[in-house]
């Protein structure tokens, strides 16, 4: 609708032109944004209570992940449990590059950096085919 595409046209070039994230990366963007807001104190307390840095756990404080900004992801036994915010958001957060996880400035600059990473992740395969 936005670019007057026909049903037979590919959507990927249009998404690139508009600089829109694919659906999976858009979901990851929202999850990471909530985690960031919880870490800087701008999220509701019930969300902040679900997030624990690995560095705060006595049994894992000496691990490498404690210094990379990783968060503790609880284990689940079911696929349905993997989709819960307390698990999915923390897994996505831990998959981000360390410089973004440790970057605690304004939410606006975090969103810009996060979108760049997720955009490159979402269209990496397409960009490879173009080059």
N, C-alpha and C positions, 0 to 999 in steps of 0.2 A: 504494500500500500504506500509506503513512504517513497520508494523509488520507482513506482509503477512497473514492477517486475511482472512478467508473465508466469503462469504456473510451470512452464518448462524451463525457466531460467534457474541457474544455481544461486543459492542464497549466500554462500561463503564470500564471494567478492563484494556483495552488498554489505554484509556484516563488517568486512574489512574497511570498506569506504566510510561507513557510519561510525566505525570504531566501537562496535557493540560486542560484548562478550557472548560466546556460545552459552547455552543454557546451563550446562554442567559447571562452567567457570563462573557464571553469574551466581549460582547457588554457593559455590566456594567463596566468592567475594562477600556475600552476605554473612556467611558463617564467620569468616576471618574478621570482618568488621565488628561483629558482636564480641568476639574474643578480644580484639584490640580495645574496644570501649570498656570491657570488663577489667582489663589490665590497667587502664589509666583512670578507672573510677567513674566512668560515665554510663555504666550499665546498671540495671536493677540488681539488687543484692542477691536475688535467687539465681541469677546467671553467674555472678562473680563467685558464688559459693561452689560452683561446679568446676572451677578452674584452679589447678594447683601446679605451680612451676616444679619441675623436677629438682631444682636446686633446693627447694624447701623440704624435700623428703630426706630424712636422715640416712636411709639405706641407699639412696642414689645421689647424694650430694657430691660425691667424688667422681662421678661419671662424666665423660666428655659432653654428654647431652645437657648436663646441668649448666654449662657455660654457653650453650648455643641458643638459649631462650626456649627450649622445648618445654612442653607441658605434659603432665602425667595423664596418660590415656588409660582409663579403666578397661579391664578385660571383659569381654562378653562371650557368651556361648552360642548366641543365636544371631542370625543375619539381621533380624529385626532390631536387636539391641545395637548393632553397628550403625544404624541410622539415627539413633538418638542424638540429640545435640551434644550431650556430655561426652560422646565418643567421636562422632563425625566431625564436629567443629575442631576438636583438639587434634585429630589426625591430619586434617587439612592444614591447620596452623603449623604443625610439626614438619609438614612437607615444604613449607616456604623457605626461601634462602635465609640464612642467619642474619644478614644485614637488615632485612625487613623486620624480622621478629624482634630484634634488639633496638630498632628505631622507634623511640617513644616520643616523637614530637607531636605535632598537631594531627588531628584526625584527617584533615584535608590532605596534608602531604602523605600520610599513610595510605589513604585511599588512592592517590595518584600512583604511588609506587606499587601498590598491590595490583591495581588494574593493569599496569604495564607487565608485571610478572605473569598474571593470569592470561592476559591477551597473548603474550608470546607462547605460553604453554598451550593455549587452546588452538592457536593457528600455526603451531610449529610445523606440523606435517604439511599443511597447505603452503606455507612459505617455502619449505624445502622443495616442493614440486615446482614452484614458480622460478626459483633460482636454477 
